[in-house]
Amino acid sequence: MSLKKFAPRREHKERGQLASRKKLGHLEKHKDYVLRARDYNDKQKQLKRLRERAAARNPDEFYFNMQRSQMVN
């Protein structure tokens, strides 16, 4: 059995932004995109969950604590 596959492999690095394209702004790397996309999707899931809870809520439900509490925007 070969031990070649257990040896550490060279990590592929992403290229930097060219100086001529610096004026176009920050170059987003793949790892930055993955973090941004994951964060966005988590927030969308949270909003969907809250919308589902609001839709399933019984409008006739009442607690006396609701009289003293205020809605916060």
ZIZISUL-V115703 format. One record per helix or strand of 3 or more residues. SS is the DSSP state (A for helix, B for strand). FROM is the first residue (numbers start at 1). LEN is the number of residues. Records with the same first field share a line. If there is no record, write none. Layout:
BEGIN
SS = FROM-LEN, FROM-LEN
END
This chain:
BEGIN
A = 4-3, 19-6, 30-27, 65-4
END
